[in-house]
């Protein structure tokens, strides 16, 4: 499912303009991409990342003569403000952001490509894939986030089950009330949490091209999608009942924390909800015979398409934020799995982090294409209906047809 990214060298043909800056000023009007005397780079960040960026900026300022101004914003405001302000000349040169913003940023024309050069080899492949759109890299990644199988060591041990069937057998043998529990967001449905199982049938939400970029071709149709839907129905209310729309996020966590279920699918954000459980984390087991590939979320740094100092801004990103020290500072400020590979392996000395890292390494980026916005309601609703006993194949195929029509329209 995952494709190797073609990271071609970015042809930087535009001379750096030091006579001005998005949101900044210049006093001497001269220099090149290594001389930032009098130039101001403006970076938008949230509170968590501000100090780590500031530390990297101090060395950059000393070595280039540039000034770096950090503007703190609420993370939830960054995307919309960036889209609104970059075209007016009031936006920053760089902003921190999530990878699933990328489609909207590209569509709005507010983000530029970057060239990591040899540094690309230092990052997890899935992180680069997430920040790639139509074969072009648009951001410096720094963190990963995904879901994985969380298990109660006292009930089922630490060993990863080899498959869905193996997991269920172990769960039943544990004597717990349920062999497994998963959040379906109640009656709403939760395609995000279920996605690892779906991909194990070979039914991706959208097809990826040879560069790793998502196309607008819906990948959930045909025999693989029907097989997943049939499996979902067989484990819903009309079958085993192992998957139920009576389970939302909080109920899921309570059932697992109380020992009523020895396995669940959750993210690192939920571990603190299990104070009573000795947990182990492993990759999601396959239900359909292919590897389970959950969604991976990535965060990183975007370069404004309207920056008057694009080469200098790229210099800061690649050579000052794209270092192990800077990536470590970002991790310490906001402990998500690092996208910097050697650092990711280092922090994976913690077995819980190691489990989530292993899951991320087998995962795929959540699509950042604009068409993804059309998916959730139809997809979630179809899954909920199938879990509740609707005919799996016809319900699924109707959803796929409706989604294809929506995307085409």
FILUMZA-974386 format. One record per residue (C-alpha): residue in one letter; x, y, z. Coordinates in steps of 0.1 Angstrom, whole numbers, plus 2048, in hexadecimal, padded with zeros to 3 digits. Layout:
// residues N
<atom rest="A" x="X" y="Y" z="Z"/>
...
// end
This chain:
// residues 409
<atom rest="X" x="800" y="800" z="800"/>
<atom rest="X" x="81B" y="818" z="809"/>
<atom rest="X" x="830" y="825" z="7EC"/>
<atom rest="X" x="853" y="832" z="7EC"/>
<atom rest="X" x="854" y="858" z="7E9"/>
<atom rest="X" x="867" y="867" z="7CC"/>
<atom rest="X" x="878" y="885" z="7DC"/>
<atom rest="X" x="887" y="897" z="7BE"/>
<atom rest="X" x="89D" y="8B5" z="7C4"/>
<atom rest="X" x="88A" y="8D5" z="7C6"/>
<atom rest="X" x="897" y="8EE" z="7AC"/>
<atom rest="X" x="89B" y="90E" z="7BF"/>
<atom rest="X" x="89E" y="927" z="7A3"/>
<atom rest="X" x="891" y="946" z="7B4"/>
<atom rest="X" x="8AB" y="95C" z="7C4"/>
<atom rest="X" x="8A5" y="963" z="7E9"/>
<atom rest="X" x="896" y="986" z="7ED"/>
<atom rest="X" x="8A4" y="996" z="80C"/>
<atom rest="X" x="893" y="9B8" z="807"/>
<atom rest="X" x="874" y="9AD" z="81A"/>
<atom rest="X" x="862" y="991" z="82B"/>
<atom rest="X" x="83F" y="984" z="831"/>
<atom rest="X" x="838" y="995" z="852"/>
<atom rest="X" x="85C" y="9A2" z="855"/>
<atom rest="X" x="873" y="9BD" z="849"/>
<atom rest="X" x="897" y="9C0" z="83C"/>
<atom rest="X" x="8AF" y="9DC" z="843"/>
<atom rest="X" x="8CC" y="9D6" z="82B"/>
<atom rest="X" x="8BD" y="9C6" z="80D"/>
<atom rest="X" x="8DA" y="9AE" z="804"/>
<atom rest="X" x="8E6" y="98B" z="80A"/>
<atom rest="X" x="8E0" y="967" z="7FE"/>
<atom rest="X" x="8D0" y="948" z="80D"/>
<atom rest="X" x="8EB" y="945" z="827"/>
<atom rest="X" x="8EB" y="96A" z="831"/>
<atom rest="X" x="8CB" y="975" z="842"/>
<atom rest="X" x="8D8" y="996" z="850"/>
<atom rest="X" x="8BA" y="9AC" z="856"/>
<atom rest="X" x="8A1" y="992" z="84B"/>
<atom rest="X" x="884" y="988" z="861"/>
<atom rest="X" x="874" y="965" z="85F"/>
<atom rest="X" x="852" y="962" z="86F"/>
<atom rest="X" x="847" y="940" z="87C"/>
<atom rest="X" x="825" y="937" z="88A"/>
<atom rest="X" x="825" y="91D" z="8A5"/>
<atom rest="X" x="810" y="912" z="8C2"/>
<atom rest="X" x="81A" y="913" z="8E7"/>
<atom rest="X" x="827" y="8F0" z="8E9"/>
<atom rest="X" x="840" y="8F3" z="8CC"/>
<atom rest="X" x="84B" y="917" z="8D2"/>
<atom rest="X" x="86A" y="912" z="8E8"/>
<atom rest="X" x="878" y="8F6" z="8D2"/>
<atom rest="X" x="875" y="90C" z="8B3"/>
<atom rest="X" x="884" y="929" z="8C7"/>
<atom rest="X" x="8A3" y="915" z="8D0"/>
<atom rest="X" x="8A9" y="90C" z="8AB"/>
<atom rest="X" x="8A2" y="930" z="8A1"/>
<atom rest="X" x="8BD" y="93D" z="8B9"/>
<atom rest="X" x="8D9" y="92A" z="8A7"/>
<atom rest="X" x="8CA" y="934" z="885"/>
<atom rest="X" x="8CA" y="959" z="88F"/>
<atom rest="X" x="8EE" y="957" z="89B"/>
<atom rest="X" x="8FB" y="946" z="87C"/>
<atom rest="X" x="8E7" y="958" z="861"/>
<atom rest="X" x="8E0" y="97B" z="870"/>
<atom rest="X" x="8BB" y="976" z="86A"/>
<atom rest="X" x="8A0" y="97D" z="884"/>
<atom rest="X" x="886" y="962" z="88C"/>
<atom rest="X" x="865" y="96E" z="89A"/>
<atom rest="X" x="84E" y="954" z="8A9"/>
<atom rest="X" x="829" y="95B" z="8AA"/>
<atom rest="X" x="815" y="944" z="8C2"/>
<atom rest="X" x="7F3" y="93A" z="8B7"/>
<atom rest="X" x="7D9" y="91F" z="8C1"/>
<atom rest="X" x="7E0" y="900" z="8AD"/>
<atom rest="X" x="7BC" y="8FE" z="8A2"/>
<atom rest="X" x="7BE" y="921" z="892"/>
<atom rest="X" x="7DE" y="91C" z="87E"/>
<atom rest="X" x="7D1" y="90C" z="85F"/>
<atom rest="X" x="7B4" y="924" z="858"/>
<atom rest="X" x="7CA" y="943" z="861"/>
<atom rest="X" x="7E6" y="937" z="84B"/>
<atom rest="X" x="7CE" y="932" z="82D"/>
<atom rest="X" x="7BE" y="954" z="834"/>
<atom rest="X" x="7DD" y="969" z="83A"/>
<atom rest="X" x="7F8" y="95B" z="823"/>
<atom rest="X" x="7E8" y="96A" z="804"/>
<atom rest="X" x="7E6" y="98C" z="814"/>
<atom rest="X" x="80B" y="98D" z="81D"/>
<atom rest="X" x="803" y="98D" z="842"/>
<atom rest="X" x="80A" y="968" z="847"/>
<atom rest="X" x="82B" y="958" z="854"/>
<atom rest="X" x="848" y="949" z="841"/>
<atom rest="X" x="843" y="928" z="854"/>
<atom rest="X" x="828" y="918" z="868"/>
<atom rest="X" x="825" y="8F8" z="87C"/>
<atom rest="X" x="808" y="8E2" z="871"/>
<atom rest="X" x="7F9" y="8C0" z="86C"/>
<atom rest="X" x="7FD" y="8AC" z="84C"/>
<atom rest="X" x="7D8" y="8A8" z="845"/>
<atom rest="X" x="7D7" y="8CE" z="83F"/>
<atom rest="X" x="7EC" y="8C9" z="820"/>
<atom rest="X" x="7D1" y="8C5" z="806"/>
<atom rest="X" x="7C0" y="8E5" z="811"/>
<atom rest="X" x="7E1" y="8F8" z="813"/>
<atom rest="X" x="7EA" y="8ED" z="7F0"/>
<atom rest="X" x="7C8" y="8F5" z="7E2"/>
<atom rest="X" x="7CA" y="917" z="7F1"/>
<atom rest="X" x="7EC" y="91D" z="7E2"/>
<atom rest="X" x="7FB" y="927" z="803"/>
<atom rest="X" x="816" y="90D" z="808"/>
<atom rest="X" x="837" y="907" z="7F6"/>
<atom rest="X" x="84B" y="8E7" z="7EF"/>
<atom rest="X" x="86C" y="8E1" z="802"/>
<atom rest="X" x="88B" y="8CD" z="7FB"/>
<atom rest="X" x="89A" y="8B8" z="817"/>
<atom rest="X" x="8B6" y="8AB" z="802"/>
<atom rest="X" x="8CA" y="891" z="814"/>
<atom rest="X" x="8B6" y="898" z="834"/>
<atom rest="X" x="899" y="885" z="826"/>
<atom rest="X" x="8AA" y="865" z="82F"/>
<atom rest="X" x="8A9" y="86F" z="854"/>
<atom rest="X" x="883" y="86E" z="856"/>
<atom rest="X" x="86A" y="852" z="858"/>
<atom rest="X" x="85C" y="84A" z="836"/>
<atom rest="X" x="838" y="84D" z="841"/>
<atom rest="X" x="83F" y="870" z="84D"/>
<atom rest="X" x="84D" y="87B" z="82C"/>
<atom rest="X" x="830" y="86A" z="81A"/>
<atom rest="X" x="817" y="87D" z="82F"/>
<atom rest="X" x="827" y="89F" z="826"/>
<atom rest="X" x="827" y="896" z="801"/>
<atom rest="X" x="80C" y="8A2" z="7E9"/>
<atom rest="X" x="80C" y="89A" z="7C3"/>
<atom rest="X" x="830" y="88D" z="7C7"/>
<atom rest="X" x="83D" y="8AD" z="7D7"/>
<atom rest="X" x="849" y="8B1" z="7FB"/>
<atom rest="X" x="838" y="8CF" z="80D"/>
<atom rest="X" x="844" y="8CE" z="831"/>
<atom rest="X" x="85F" y="8C3" z="849"/>
<atom rest="X" x="850" y="8A8" z="85F"/>
<atom rest="X" x="857" y="8A4" z="884"/>
<atom rest="X" x="83E" y="88D" z="894"/>
<atom rest="X" x="828" y="86E" z="88F"/>
<atom rest="X" x="808" y="863" z="89F"/>
<atom rest="X" x="7F3" y="843" z="899"/>
<atom rest="X" x="7DE" y="829" z="8AA"/>
<atom rest="X" x="7E9" y="806" z="8B3"/>
<atom rest="X" x="7DD" y="7E6" z="8C6"/>
<atom rest="X" x="7DE" y="7EC" z="8EB"/>
<atom rest="X" x="7DC" y="7CD" z="900"/>
<atom rest="X" x="7D9" y="7C4" z="925"/>
<atom rest="X" x="7F9" y="7B1" z="92E"/>
<atom rest="X" x="7EA" y="7A1" z="94D"/>
<atom rest="X" x="7CE" y="791" z="938"/>
<atom rest="X" x="7DF" y="789" z="917"/>
<atom rest="X" x="804" y="78F" z="91B"/>
<atom rest="X" x="81B" y="7A6" z="906"/>
<atom rest="X" x="81D" y="791" z="8E6"/>
<atom rest="X" x="80D" y="7A0" z="8C8"/>
<atom rest="X" x="7F1" y="78B" z="8B9"/>
<atom rest="X" x="7F8" y="77F" z="896"/>
<atom rest="X" x="7D6" y="786" z="888"/>
<atom rest="X" x="7B3" y="791" z="891"/>
<atom rest="X" x="7A9" y="76D" z="896"/>
<atom rest="X" x="7C7" y="767" z="8AD"/>
<atom rest="X" x="7BF" y="787" z="8C1"/>
<atom rest="X" x="79B" y="77C" z="8C6"/>
<atom rest="X" x="7A5" y="759" z="8D0"/>
<atom rest="X" x="7BD" y="768" z="8EA"/>
<atom rest="X" x="7A3" y="780" z="8F6"/>
<atom rest="X" x="789" y="765" z="8FB"/>
<atom rest="X" x="7A2" y="74F" z="90D"/>
<atom rest="X" x="7AA" y="76C" z="925"/>
<atom rest="X" x="788" y="768" z="935"/>
<atom rest="X" x="780" y="78D" z="931"/>
<atom rest="X" x="75C" y="797" z="92A"/>
<atom rest="X" x="765" y="7A1" z="907"/>
<atom rest="X" x="782" y="795" z="8F2"/>
<atom rest="X" x="787" y="7B8" z="8E2"/>
<atom rest="X" x="778" y="7DA" z="8E2"/>
<atom rest="X" x="77B" y="7F6" z="8C8"/>
<atom rest="X" x="76D" y="81A" z="8C7"/>
<atom rest="X" x="752" y="81E" z="8AC"/>
<atom rest="X" x="74A" y="841" z="8B8"/>
<atom rest="X" x="729" y="832" z="8C2"/>
<atom rest="X" x="70F" y="832" z="8A6"/>
<atom rest="X" x="723" y="84B" z="892"/>
<atom rest="X" x="73E" y="832" z="886"/>
<atom rest="X" x="763" y="837" z="887"/>
<atom rest="X" x="775" y="82F" z="866"/>
<atom rest="X" x="795" y="83E" z="875"/>
<atom rest="X" x="799" y="824" z="891"/>
<atom rest="X" x="78D" y="807" z="87B"/>
<atom rest="X" x="7A5" y="810" z="85E"/>
<atom rest="X" x="7C1" y="7F8" z="867"/>
<atom rest="X" x="7A8" y="7DB" z="864"/>
<atom rest="X" x="79B" y="7E9" z="843"/>
<atom rest="X" x="7BD" y="7EC" z="833"/>
<atom rest="X" x="7C5" y="7C9" z="83D"/>
<atom rest="X" x="7AB" y="7BF" z="822"/>
<atom rest="X" x="7BD" y="7D5" z="808"/>
<atom rest="X" x="7A2" y="7F0" z="808"/>
<atom rest="X" x="7B2" y="812" z="80C"/>
<atom rest="X" x="79C" y="831" z="80E"/>
<atom rest="X" x="7AD" y="840" z="7F0"/>
<atom rest="X" x="7C7" y="832" z="7D8"/>
<atom rest="X" x="7EB" y="83E" z="7DB"/>
<atom rest="X" x="801" y="844" z="7BC"/>
<atom rest="X" x="825" y="83A" z="7B6"/>
<atom rest="X" x="831" y="859" z="7C9"/>
<atom rest="X" x="81D" y="850" z="7E8"/>
<atom rest="X" x="804" y="86D" z="7E2"/>
<atom rest="X" x="7DF" y="865" z="7E5"/>
<atom rest="X" x="7CA" y="867" z="7C6"/>
<atom rest="X" x="7A5" y="86E" z="7C5"/>
<atom rest="X" x="79E" y="84A" z="7BB"/>
<atom rest="X" x="789" y="839" z="7D6"/>
<atom rest="X" x="79B" y="819" z="7E0"/>
<atom rest="X" x="780" y="80A" z="7F6"/>
<atom rest="X" x="76B" y="7F9" z="7DB"/>
<atom rest="X" x="76C" y="7D7" z="7CB"/>
<atom rest="X" x="772" y="7B6" z="7DB"/>
<atom rest="X" x="78B" y="7C2" z="7F6"/>
<atom rest="X" x="771" y="7DC" z="803"/>
<atom rest="X" x="756" y="7C2" z="802"/>
<atom rest="X" x="76B" y="7AA" z="815"/>
<atom rest="X" x="772" y="7C4" z="830"/>
<atom rest="X" x="74D" y="7CD" z="832"/>
<atom rest="X" x="743" y="7A8" z="835"/>
<atom rest="X" x="75D" y="7A3" z="851"/>
<atom rest="X" x="74F" y="7C2" z="863"/>
<atom rest="X" x="72C" y="7B4" z="861"/>
<atom rest="X" x="737" y="792" z="86D"/>
<atom rest="X" x="745" y="7A3" z="88C"/>
<atom rest="X" x="728" y="7BB" z="892"/>
<atom rest="X" x="706" y="7B6" z="8A2"/>
<atom rest="X" x="6FB" y="79C" z="889"/>
<atom rest="X" x="71B" y="787" z="88F"/>
<atom rest="X" x="734" y="784" z="8AB"/>
<atom rest="X" x="72B" y="7A6" z="8BB"/>
<atom rest="X" x="750" y="7AD" z="8C1"/>
<atom rest="X" x="74B" y="7CF" z="8B0"/>
<atom rest="X" x="72E" y="7E4" z="8BD"/>
<atom rest="X" x="720" y="807" z="8B8"/>
<atom rest="X" x="719" y="809" z="8DD"/>
<atom rest="X" x="73E" y="811" z="8E2"/>
<atom rest="X" x="74A" y="834" z="8E0"/>
<atom rest="X" x="76C" y="842" z="8EB"/>
<atom rest="X" x="765" y="844" z="910"/>
<atom rest="X" x="753" y="822" z="912"/>
<atom rest="X" x="770" y="812" z="8FF"/>
<atom rest="X" x="789" y="81F" z="917"/>
<atom rest="X" x="775" y="815" z="935"/>
<atom rest="X" x="770" y="7F1" z="929"/>
<atom rest="X" x="795" y="7EE" z="923"/>
<atom rest="X" x="7A0" y="7FF" z="943"/>
<atom rest="X" x="789" y="7E9" z="958"/>
<atom rest="X" x="796" y="7C9" z="949"/>
<atom rest="X" x="775" y="7C1" z="937"/>
<atom rest="X" x="788" y="7BF" z="916"/>
<atom rest="X" x="7AD" y="7B5" z="912"/>
<atom rest="X" x="7B3" y="7C6" z="8F0"/>
<atom rest="X" x="7A9" y="7E7" z="8E1"/>
<atom rest="X" x="7B5" y="7FE" z="8C5"/>
<atom rest="X" x="7C0" y="820" z="8D1"/>
<atom rest="X" x="7D9" y="83C" z="8CE"/>
<atom rest="X" x="7F4" y="848" z="8E6"/>
<atom rest="X" x="7DD" y="863" z="8F2"/>
<atom rest="X" x="7C7" y="849" z="903"/>
<atom rest="X" x="7E2" y="837" z="917"/>
<atom rest="X" x="7DD" y="84E" z="935"/>
<atom rest="X" x="7B9" y="842" z="936"/>
<atom rest="X" x="7C5" y="81F" z="940"/>
<atom rest="X" x="7D4" y="824" z="963"/>
<atom rest="X" x="7C9" y="802" z="96F"/>
<atom rest="X" x="7D8" y="7EE" z="952"/>
<atom rest="X" x="7FA" y="7E1" z="94B"/>
<atom rest="X" x="7FB" y="7E8" z="926"/>
<atom rest="X" x="80E" y="7DD" z="908"/>
<atom rest="X" x="80C" y="7ED" z="8E5"/>
<atom rest="X" x="80F" y="7DA" z="8C4"/>
<atom rest="X" x="806" y="7DF" z="8A0"/>
<atom rest="X" x="7E2" y="7D9" z="896"/>
<atom rest="X" x="7DD" y="7B4" z="88C"/>
<atom rest="X" x="7D1" y="7AC" z="869"/>
<atom rest="X" x="7AD" y="7A2" z="864"/>
<atom rest="X" x="7AF" y="79E" z="83E"/>
<atom rest="X" x="7D0" y="78E" z="838"/>
<atom rest="X" x="7E4" y="7AD" z="82D"/>
<atom rest="X" x="7F7" y="7C4" z="846"/>
<atom rest="X" x="7E1" y="7DB" z="85A"/>
<atom rest="X" x="7EA" y="7FF" z="851"/>
<atom rest="X" x="7DA" y="818" z="868"/>
<atom rest="X" x="7D9" y="83D" z="861"/>
<atom rest="X" x="7F8" y="851" z="86C"/>
<atom rest="X" x="7F6" y="876" z="875"/>
<atom rest="X" x="815" y="88C" z="86F"/>
<atom rest="X" x="81E" y="8AF" z="87B"/>
<atom rest="X" x="838" y="8C5" z="86C"/>
<atom rest="X" x="841" y="8E7" z="85F"/>
<atom rest="X" x="834" y="8F7" z="83F"/>
<atom rest="X" x="844" y="912" z="82A"/>
<atom rest="X" x="82E" y="92F" z="81E"/>
<atom rest="X" x="82B" y="932" z="7F8"/>
<atom rest="X" x="82C" y="958" z="7FD"/>
<atom rest="X" x="84C" y="959" z="812"/>
<atom rest="X" x="864" y="974" z="804"/>
<atom rest="X" x="880" y="960" z="814"/>
<atom rest="X" x="878" y="93D" z="809"/>
<atom rest="X" x="89C" y="931" z="806"/>
<atom rest="X" x="8A5" y="93E" z="828"/>
<atom rest="X" x="885" y="92F" z="837"/>
<atom rest="X" x="88E" y="90E" z="827"/>
<atom rest="X" x="8B1" y="911" z="835"/>
<atom rest="X" x="8A2" y="915" z="858"/>
<atom rest="X" x="88B" y="8F7" z="854"/>
<atom rest="X" x="8A4" y="8DF" z="844"/>
<atom rest="X" x="8C4" y="8E8" z="857"/>
<atom rest="X" x="8B7" y="8F4" z="879"/>
<atom rest="X" x="896" y="8E3" z="87E"/>
<atom rest="X" x="8A1" y="8C4" z="86B"/>
<atom rest="X" x="8BB" y="8B9" z="884"/>
<atom rest="X" x="8BA" y="89F" z="89F"/>
<atom rest="X" x="8BE" y="8BA" z="8BA"/>
<atom rest="X" x="8A0" y="8CE" z="8AE"/>
<atom rest="X" x="88B" y="8AF" z="8A9"/>
<atom rest="X" x="894" y="8A4" z="8CC"/>
<atom rest="X" x="889" y="8C6" z="8DA"/>
<atom rest="X" x="868" y="8C3" z="8C8"/>
<atom rest="X" x="863" y="8A0" z="8D6"/>
<atom rest="X" x="86B" y="8AC" z="8F9"/>
<atom rest="X" x="853" y="8C9" z="8F6"/>
<atom rest="X" x="836" y="8B4" z="8E8"/>
<atom rest="X" x="83D" y="88E" z="8EB"/>
<atom rest="X" x="830" y="87F" z="8CB"/>
<atom rest="X" x="843" y="865" z="8B8"/>
<atom rest="X" x="860" y="876" z="8A6"/>
<atom rest="X" x="861" y="876" z="880"/>
<atom rest="X" x="887" y="877" z="882"/>
<atom rest="X" x="88F" y="852" z="880"/>
<atom rest="X" x="8AD" y="84E" z="898"/>
<atom rest="X" x="89A" y="862" z="8B2"/>
<atom rest="X" x="87B" y="84D" z="8AD"/>
<atom rest="X" x="88F" y="82E" z="8B3"/>
<atom rest="X" x="89F" y="83D" z="8D2"/>
<atom rest="X" x="87E" y="847" z="8E3"/>
<atom rest="X" x="870" y="825" z="8D9"/>
<atom rest="X" x="885" y="817" z="8F5"/>
<atom rest="X" x="864" y="81C" z="907"/>
<atom rest="X" x="850" y="7FD" z="8FC"/>
<atom rest="X" x="82F" y="810" z="8FA"/>
<atom rest="X" x="83E" y="82A" z="8E2"/>
<atom rest="X" x="84F" y="80D" z="8D0"/>
<atom rest="X" x="82D" y="7FD" z="8CA"/>
<atom rest="X" x="81E" y="81D" z="8BB"/>
<atom rest="X" x="83D" y="823" z="8A6"/>
<atom rest="X" x="83B" y="800" z="898"/>
<atom rest="X" x="816" y="806" z="88F"/>
<atom rest="X" x="81F" y="828" z="87F"/>
<atom rest="X" x="83B" y="818" z="86A"/>
<atom rest="X" x="821" y="800" z="85B"/>
<atom rest="X" x="807" y="81B" z="857"/>
<atom rest="X" x="7FD" y="834" z="83D"/>
<atom rest="X" x="7F7" y="85A" z="83F"/>
<atom rest="X" x="7D3" y="864" z="842"/>
<atom rest="X" x="7CB" y="873" z="820"/>
<atom rest="X" x="7D0" y="899" z="81F"/>
<atom rest="X" x="7BE" y="89D" z="7FD"/>
<atom rest="X" x="79F" y="8B3" z="7FD"/>
<atom rest="X" x="789" y="895" z="7F4"/>
<atom rest="X" x="78F" y="886" z="816"/>
<atom rest="X" x="776" y="89F" z="824"/>
<atom rest="X" x="75B" y="88E" z="811"/>
<atom rest="X" x="763" y="86B" z="81F"/>
<atom rest="X" x="75C" y="86C" z="844"/>
<atom rest="X" x="736" y="86E" z="847"/>
<atom rest="X" x="72F" y="854" z="82C"/>
<atom rest="X" x="74A" y="83D" z="837"/>
<atom rest="X" x="742" y="83E" z="85C"/>
<atom rest="X" x="71D" y="83A" z="856"/>
<atom rest="X" x="722" y="81C" z="840"/>
<atom rest="X" x="737" y="80B" z="85A"/>
<atom rest="X" x="71F" y="812" z="876"/>
<atom rest="X" x="702" y="804" z="861"/>
<atom rest="X" x="715" y="7E4" z="859"/>
<atom rest="X" x="71F" y="7DF" z="87E"/>
<atom rest="X" x="6FA" y="7E3" z="887"/>
<atom rest="X" x="6EF" y="7C8" z="86F"/>
<atom rest="X" x="6EA" y="7D8" z="84D"/>
<atom rest="X" x="6F4" y="7C3" z="82E"/>
<atom rest="X" x="71A" y="7C7" z="82D"/>
<atom rest="X" x="720" y="7C6" z="807"/>
<atom rest="X" x="703" y="7DB" z="7FB"/>
<atom rest="X" x="708" y="7F5" z="816"/>
<atom rest="X" x="72D" y="7F8" z="80F"/>
<atom rest="X" x="729" y="7FA" z="7E9"/>
<atom rest="X" x="70F" y="815" z="7ED"/>
<atom rest="X" x="727" y="829" z="802"/>
<atom rest="X" x="743" y="824" z="7E9"/>
<atom rest="X" x="72C" y="82F" z="7CC"/>
<atom rest="X" x="720" y="84D" z="7DF"/>
<atom rest="X" x="743" y="857" z="7E8"/>
<atom rest="X" x="750" y="853" z="7C4"/>
<atom rest="X" x="733" y="869" z="7B8"/>
<atom rest="X" x="73B" y="883" z="7D2"/>
<atom rest="X" x="760" y="884" z="7CA"/>
<atom rest="X" x="758" y="885" z="7A4"/>
<atom rest="X" x="73F" y="8A2" z="7A9"/>
// end
